[in-house]
Amino acid sequence: MLKATFLIFLSFVIFSFNLLAADISSARLKQQVLLDQACEKDRFKKLAPRRREIYQECITVFKKSEDICKKDAAAYNGRRINGAPLFYELPSCVKAFEYREATKKDK
């Protein structure tokens, strides 16, 4: 389930960049996709412990079914109320962001 969520997100990222493909060279676009994938892969790893906590809390405290708890944990993406999502400060994410910003300036 976590892989499916991850793949859906990557598809969205790729689709978003396809909309901009006319304005960005295909080489830069491919590089951006690779950088974004690396960022999300690293975030996915960092979010894993919290997802396990969410699953355990769901089972033990809220007494929900295993399927519901798996879905709740898989859906967690590090979003915070009134705050930036978690782990976009990772080096791979900073690199992806800076590359995107440089691409905007080159237009």
Residue, then its C-alpha position, 0 to 999 in steps of 0.5 A: m500500500l505504501k508503494a502504491t501511494f508513493l507511485i501515485f505521488l511520483s506519477f503526479v510529479i511526472f504529470s505536472f512536469n509534462l505540462l511544462a515540457a514545452d517550456i523546459s528542455s527534455a534533459r532538464l525535465k528528466q533530471q528534475v524528475l530524477l531529483d524529485q524521485a530521490c527526494e521522495k524516496d528519502r522522505f519515504k524512508k524518514l516517514a517510515p518510523r512515524r507510519r509504524e507508530i501511527y499503525q501501532e497507535c491505531i491498533t492498540v489505542f483506537k482499536k481499529s481493524e488492521d486494514i484501516c490502520k494500514k490505510d491510515a499509516a500509509a496515507y501519512n505524508g508528513r503534512r502538518i497543520n500550519g507548518a511545512p511538510l516534514f523532511y523537505e529539508l533533506p539534502s536530496c530535497v534541497k537539491a531538487f528544489e534548487y534545480r527547479e528554481a534554477t530552471k525557472k530562472d533559465k526560462 
